[in-house]
Amino acid sequence: MGTRRDPFAQHRTCRDRRAAATAGRAPRGSCRPGKCGQGQSRRTSHRRGHVHRPPSRPPTRPHVQGIRAAQVSCAARGSGVHPGAAPPRGVGLRLLRRHPHRGRACATSSREARPGVRVVDRHRPQRRLQGRATRSRPSAHTRVRPGRRLRRCGCLRTGRYGLPRRRRRPTARTVSVIAWRTALSDLDQRRIKDLLGAANAADGTAPVGDQVLRELPHDRTGHLVAEVGDEIVGYLNLVPAADDAAAMAEVVVHPAARRRGIGSALISTGLATGGDGTRVWAHGDLEPARAAAAALDLVAVRELLQMRRALRDLPAVTVPDGVLMRTYAGPGDDAELLRVNNAAFAWHPEQGGWTDADVAERRGESWFDPEGLFLAFGSDTGAEGPSACGGRRSDAGSGSGTLLGFHWTKVHDASLGEVYVVGVDPNAQGRGLGAALTLVGLHHLVDRLGPDADVTLYVEGDNAAAMKTYQRLGFGVFSSDVAYAQG
């Protein structure tokens, strides 16, 4: 039997020849013109044709390969694949590209691991992700010399790697103006009183004494004011030095303006103006006041104790023999009141040396009550009127005899009274007159405020005799005011 002939062989040969011609190659078993009989299969294209004509098949798409890399703290900048934040101690994924030249992708070196300003390089991975958030190294066109100005970004200084730093916009700061004033307007006085009220509410204690409030309308003392805009945020009152007393200052800063150096600036200015020995009072001796004193190298030179007790369960009043008590009758008692006060407080820098103007000024205060000022006369001095132990003031004359002592009370509010001043003539001391005068005033405060109110007083920290008397009457130390001066 002979071999069966394939009827479609001719058609397949023609089809193969047409496909080979289209692909630019010779079919199998054929030869190029001029080379017949050699039976060699040759490519129909050459180098020049390969360059000018498109390849027979499209190039292979880049392959993506993942390798383990450092923890990814944030997404990379620029185009590409951006992963989310990796968990703590997690492992990020760095994506590398395999290129048409079939070069194997590999991990970058430690030096190349930092993100930087890169140009397109076909031999390096193009979709590299950040391993950590660090500053980029500068490229050749961004490196500048230190101190040189970059016109494009407006920088004057350079940072790490010579990269320019952008200028920071200045932040808004409060600027305080501190200046002395010889007199205060009515508006300034109201603002200072509001300042004192805010400080009292924040600290729980009065920032200045009553003497400062009395000096606001006058020019007898210096007024140092710190302003921010139209608001008064700090105030210092300076009493000039006298022949036998150093200058004295009291300062207050608004709670919202503290820790900005305003208080230190006020104190420094007051010390420089007051001269040597100037004392600055810290009422309550709070921690911020102690810190400011330590920063300015100030030392404590005087202590004033505040003592308090409740008005309930008061001891009975016992008046010494030969003593008659009554309340204040009017300006006719001022001469004897001044004599006893100046004799009893000759050593005191503030209470001593009073004049008629001082008594008249206190008599004009809103808190003044003539029934709260008790006077003690000797029985042989012709003091007229009934005894004031019952809380009644005599209307039958003021008495022209010798005054032995007095007790001046004060009411702050419905819950607090004060033993304002207790003074005894030095020649009448040792007879228990001070305790008797104190109890008479306390019973008057009970009648006016009730037993649930408190009473306070101030005594020098080194006055042991007075402290012992008040402790026997049930008073205890409530707080202390400290005067600081340069050491």
C-alpha positions in Angstrom: 0.0 0.0 0.0 1.3 3.3 -0.8 1.4 6.4 1.5 -1.8 8.4 1.6 -1.5 11.9 0.4 -2.7 14.7 2.6 -5.0 16.9 0.6 -4.6 19.9 2.9 -0.8 19.9 3.0 -0.5 22.4 0.3 -2.9 24.7 2.0 -1.0 24.5 5.3 2.2 25.2 3.5 0.8 28.4 2.0 -0.6 29.4 5.4 2.7 28.9 7.1 4.4 30.9 4.4 2.0 33.8 4.8 2.4 33.8 8.6 6.1 33.7 8.4 6.1 36.6 6.0 4.0 38.6 8.3 6.3 37.9 11.3 9.3 38.7 9.3 10.9 35.3 9.2 11.2 32.5 6.7 9.0 29.4 7.0 10.5 26.1 7.9 12.2 24.2 5.2 12.5 27.3 3.0 15.6 29.2 2.2 16.3 32.8 1.4 16.7 33.9 -2.3 20.1 33.0 -3.5 20.7 30.4 -0.9 18.5 27.6 -2.3 19.7 24.1 -1.8 21.6 24.9 1.4 18.6 23.9 3.6 19.5 26.6 6.3 16.8 28.4 8.2 17.7 32.1 8.5 16.0 35.2 10.1 14.5 37.5 7.6 15.4 40.6 9.6 18.8 42.0 10.6 20.0 44.5 13.2 19.0 47.6 11.2 15.5 46.2 10.7 15.2 45.3 14.4 16.0 48.9 15.4 13.6 50.6 13.0 10.7 48.1 13.1 8.7 47.3 16.2 9.4 44.0 17.9 7.3 41.0 17.0 5.8 40.7 20.5 5.0 43.3 23.1 7.6 43.7 25.8 7.1 41.8 29.0 5.3 43.8 31.7 7.4 44.5 34.8 7.1 41.9 37.6 6.6 43.0 41.2 8.5 41.3 43.9 8.1 41.8 47.7 10.9 41.6 50.2 11.0 42.1 54.0 12.0 45.7 55.0 12.1 47.9 58.0 9.0 49.0 59.8 6.9 51.5 57.7 6.0 54.4 59.9 4.1 56.4 57.3 3.1 56.3 53.7 5.7 57.2 51.1 5.4 60.5 49.2 4.8 60.6 45.5 3.1 58.3 43.1 3.1 54.5 43.6 1.8 52.0 46.1 1.3 53.6 49.5 0.6 51.2 52.4 -1.0 52.3 55.7 0.8 52.7 59.0 2.4 49.5 60.2 1.6 48.2 63.7 4.2 48.6 66.4 7.2 46.3 65.8 5.5 45.2 62.6 7.1 44.4 59.2 6.5 46.6 56.2 6.6 45.7 52.6 9.0 47.2 50.1 7.9 46.8 46.4 10.6 46.4 43.8 10.2 46.3 40.0 11.7 43.8 37.6 12.6 45.6 34.4 12.6 44.5 30.8 16.3 43.8 30.8 15.5 40.9 33.1 17.8 42.2 35.9 17.0 40.7 39.3 15.6 43.1 41.8 17.4 43.2 45.1 17.2 45.1 48.4 18.8 48.4 48.6 21.8 49.0 50.8 21.5 50.8 54.2 22.7 54.0 52.7 20.0 53.9 50.0 17.3 53.0 52.5 16.6 56.6 53.4 14.1 58.4 51.2 15.8 61.0 49.1 15.4 63.2 46.1 15.9 60.8 43.2 15.8 60.9 39.4 14.5 58.2 37.2 17.0 55.4 36.9 16.2 52.3 35.0 18.7 50.3 37.1 17.2 51.1 40.5 13.8 50.3 42.0 11.4 53.1 41.3 8.5 52.3 43.7 10.5 52.2 46.9 8.6 52.8 50.2 9.8 54.6 53.3 11.4 52.5 55.9 11.2 55.4 58.5 10.4 59.0 58.6 13.8 60.9 58.4 15.0 64.0 56.7 15.9 63.6 53.0 19.4 64.0 51.8 19.7 67.0 49.5 20.2 66.6 45.8 22.7 68.5 43.9 20.3 71.3 43.0 19.0 71.9 46.6 22.3 71.9 48.5 23.2 75.5 49.6 25.9 77.0 51.7 25.1 77.9 55.3 24.0 81.5 55.6 23.2 82.0 51.9 19.7 83.1 50.8 17.6 80.9 48.7 15.4 83.1 46.5 13.0 80.4 45.6 12.1 79.4 49.2 13.1 82.6 51.0 15.4 80.9 53.6 18.4 82.4 55.4 19.6 79.4 57.5 20.3 75.8 56.6 19.7 72.7 58.6 20.7 69.1 58.5 22.5 68.1 55.2 22.5 71.7 54.2 18.8 71.8 53.5 17.3 75.3 53.9 15.0 76.0 56.8 11.9 78.0 56.1 11.3 81.1 58.2 8.8 80.8 60.9 6.1 83.3 61.2 6.4 85.3 64.4 3.8 84.3 67.0 1.6 86.9 68.6 2.9 87.8 72.0 1.4 89.9 74.7 3.6 93.0 75.3 3.2 94.7 78.7 4.0 98.3 79.3 5.2 99.2 82.8 5.3 102.8 83.8 5.1 105.0 86.9 2.1 107.3 87.4 1.9 110.2 89.8 -1.9 110.0 89.9 -4.6 107.5 89.0 -7.8 108.4 87.1 -11.1 107.1 88.3 -11.1 104.5 85.5 -7.7 103.3 86.5 -8.8 103.0 90.2 -11.7 100.9 89.2 -9.5 98.7 87.1 -7.1 98.2 89.9 -9.9 97.3 92.3 -11.1 94.8 89.8 -7.6 93.4 89.6 -7.4 93.1 93.3 -10.8 91.3 93.4 -9.7 88.8 90.8 -6.5 88.0 92.6 -8.4 87.6 95.9 -10.8 85.2 94.3 -8.0 83.1 92.8 -5.7 83.0 95.8 -8.2 83.1 98.7 -6.4 86.0 100.4 -6.2 89.7 99.9 -3.2 90.6 97.7 -2.6 94.0 99.4 -3.5 95.7 102.6 -6.1 98.3 103.3 -3.5 101.0 103.2 -3.1 100.5 99.4 -6.8 101.0 98.8 -6.6 104.3 100.8 -3.7 105.5 98.7 -5.3 104.9 95.3 -6.9 108.4 95.1 -3.8 110.2 96.3 -0.3 110.9 95.0 1.5 110.3 98.3 2.8 106.9 97.1 4.1 105.7 93.8 1.8 103.8 91.4 3.6 101.4 89.1 1.1 100.0 86.5 1.6 97.1 84.0 -0.8 97.3 81.0 -1.4 94.9 78.2 -3.5 96.8 75.6 -6.1 98.7 77.6 -6.2 96.3 80.5 -4.2 96.7 83.8 -2.7 93.3 84.6 -0.2 94.3 87.3 0.1 97.0 90.0 2.7 97.9 92.6 2.2 100.5 95.3 5.4 102.0 96.7 5.5 103.9 100.0 8.6 106.2 100.0 11.2 105.7 102.7 11.0 107.9 105.8 13.6 108.9 108.3 13.1 105.8 110.5 11.5 103.4 108.0 12.5 101.9 104.7 10.4 102.0 101.6 7.6 99.5 101.4 6.0 97.9 98.3 3.0 95.7 97.7 2.4 94.1 94.3 -0.4 92.2 92.6 -0.6 90.5 89.2 -3.8 89.3 87.5 -4.1 85.5 87.7 -4.5 85.2 83.9 -1.2 87.2 83.3 1.1 85.4 85.7 4.2 83.4 84.7 5.1 86.0 82.1 7.7 87.9 84.0 5.3 90.8 84.8 5.6 90.4 88.6 9.4 90.1 88.5 9.6 93.2 86.4 7.3 95.2 88.8 9.3 94.1 91.8 12.7 94.8 90.2 11.5 98.3 89.2 10.1 99.0 92.7 13.3 97.9 94.4 15.4 100.0 92.1 13.2 103.1 92.8 12.7 102.5 96.5 16.4 102.2 97.3 18.3 100.2 99.8 16.2 98.3 102.3 13.0 98.4 100.3 10.6 95.7 101.5 8.1 93.9 99.3 5.1 92.3 101.0 3.8 88.8 100.0 0.4 88.4 101.5 -0.3 84.8 102.4 3.3 83.9 101.5 2.1 81.7 98.6 4.3 79.4 96.6 4.5 81.8 93.5 5.6 84.6 95.8 8.3 82.5 97.4 9.5 81.4 93.9 9.6 85.0 92.7 11.6 86.1 95.8 14.1 83.2 95.3 14.5 84.1 91.7 15.3 87.7 92.6 17.6 86.7 95.6 15.3 88.2 98.2 15.2 87.1 101.8 12.5 87.3 104.4 13.0 90.2 106.9 9.6 90.4 108.6 6.6 88.2 109.3 3.1 89.2 110.1 0.9 86.4 111.4 -2.9 86.3 110.8 -4.8 84.6 113.7 -8.4 83.5 113.7 -11.1 82.0 115.9 -14.9 81.5 115.9 -17.0 84.0 117.8 -18.9 81.3 119.7 -18.1 80.3 123.3 -16.4 83.6 124.2 -15.1 84.1 127.7 -16.9 86.6 129.9 -15.6 90.1 130.1 -13.7 91.1 133.2 -12.8 94.8 133.5 -9.8 95.6 135.8 -10.5 97.7 138.8 -10.3 101.4 138.4 -11.0 101.2 134.6 -14.1 102.7 132.8 -14.9 101.8 129.2 -17.0 103.5 126.6 -17.2 103.9 122.9 -15.9 106.6 120.6 -17.7 109.9 121.1 -16.3 111.9 118.1 -13.3 113.9 117.0 -12.9 115.2 120.6 -11.3 111.8 121.5 -8.8 112.0 118.7 -6.0 113.7 120.7 -5.9 111.0 123.4 -6.4 108.2 120.8 -3.3 109.5 118.9 -1.2 109.8 122.0 -1.8 106.2 123.1 -1.5 104.8 119.6 1.8 106.5 118.9 3.2 105.5 122.3 2.1 101.9 122.0 3.3 101.5 118.4 6.4 103.7 118.5 8.4 100.8 117.0 5.9 99.9 114.3 6.7 101.1 110.8 3.0 101.5 109.7 0.9 101.9 112.8 3.2 104.4 114.6 3.4 108.1 113.8 -0.3 108.7 113.1 -1.6 112.2 112.7 -5.1 113.7 112.8 -5.3 113.1 109.1 -4.8 109.4 109.5 -7.6 109.1 112.1 -9.9 111.3 110.0 -9.2 109.2 106.9 -10.2 106.0 108.7 -13.2 107.6 110.2 -14.3 108.3 106.7 -14.2 104.7 105.6 -17.4 102.8 104.8 -16.6 100.2 107.4 -16.1 102.7 110.3 -18.6 102.2 113.2 -18.2 104.5 116.2 -19.9 101.8 118.4 -17.1 99.4 117.4 -14.3 101.7 118.8 -13.9 101.1 122.6 -11.9 103.4 124.9 -10.6 102.5 128.4 -10.1 105.4 130.9 -8.8 105.3 134.4 -11.6 105.8 137.0 -9.7 108.7 138.6 -9.4 110.6 135.3 -13.1 111.8 135.3 -14.2 109.7 132.3 -17.9 110.5 131.9 -20.8 108.3 130.9 -21.8 104.7 131.8 -19.6 101.7 131.3 -19.3 100.5 127.7 -19.2 96.8 128.7 -22.8 96.5 127.7 -22.1 97.7 124.2 -23.7 101.2 124.7 -21.9 104.4 123.8 -22.1 107.3 126.2 -23.7 110.4 125.0 -22.7 112.6 128.0 -19.3 113.9 127.0 -16.1 112.4 125.8 -14.1 112.6 129.0 -11.0 114.8 129.4 -9.0 112.3 131.5 -6.1 110.1 130.5 -6.8 107.3 128.1 -5.3 103.9 129.0 -6.1 101.9 125.9 -8.5 101.3 123.1 -9.8 98.6 120.8 -10.9 99.4 117.2 -13.0 96.7 115.5 -13.8 96.3 111.9 -16.4 94.3 109.9 -15.4 92.8 106.5 -18.6 91.0 105.7 -21.4 89.1 107.3 -19.1 86.2 108.2 -15.8 87.9 109.2 -14.9 90.6 111.7 -11.5 91.9 112.6 -9.7 93.1 115.7 -8.3 96.1 113.8 -6.2 97.7 116.5 -5.6 97.1 120.2 -3.4 99.6 121.8 -2.4 100.0 125.5 -0.4 102.9 127.0 3.0 101.5 128.1 2.4 103.0 131.5 -0.8 101.0 131.9 0.5 97.6 130.8 0.6 94.6 133.1 -3.0 95.1 134.4 -4.8 92.7 132.0 -6.2 95.7 130.1 -5.3 94.3 126.7 -7.3 91.1 127.2 -10.3 93.0 128.6 -10.4 95.4 125.7 -10.1 92.5 123.2 -13.1 90.6 124.8 -15.2 93.7 124.8 -14.7 94.1 121.1 -15.3 90.4 120.4 -18.7 90.4 122.3 -19.6 93.5 120.2 -18.9 91.5 117.0 -21.0 88.6 118.3 -23.9 90.9 118.7 -23.5 92.2 115.2 -22.5 89.1 113.2 -23.7 86.2 115.3 -21.8 83.2 116.8 -21.2 81.5 113.5 -18.9 84.2 112.2 -15.2 84.3 112.5 -12.9 87.0 113.7 -9.3 87.7 112.6 -6.4 89.8 113.7 -2.8 90.5 112.8 0.2 90.3 115.1 3.9 90.6 114.5 5.7 87.2 114.4 8.3 88.3 116.9 5.8 89.8 119.4 5.7 86.9 121.8 3.7 88.7 124.6 0.8 89.6 122.2 0.7 86.1 120.7 0.5 84.6 124.1 -2.4 86.8 125.0 -4.3 86.0 121.8 -3.6 82.2 122.2 -5.2 82.3 125.7 -8.3 83.8 124.1 -8.6 80.9 121.6 -6.9 82.4 118.5 -4.7 80.2 116.3 -2.4 81.0 113.4 -4.3 81.1 110.1 -1.7 82.4 107.6 1.3 84.7 107.4 2.4 87.7 105.4 6.1 88.0 104.8 8.2 91.0 103.8 11.1 90.4 101.5 14.2 92.5 100.9 17.5 92.2 99.2 20.0 90.3 101.3 
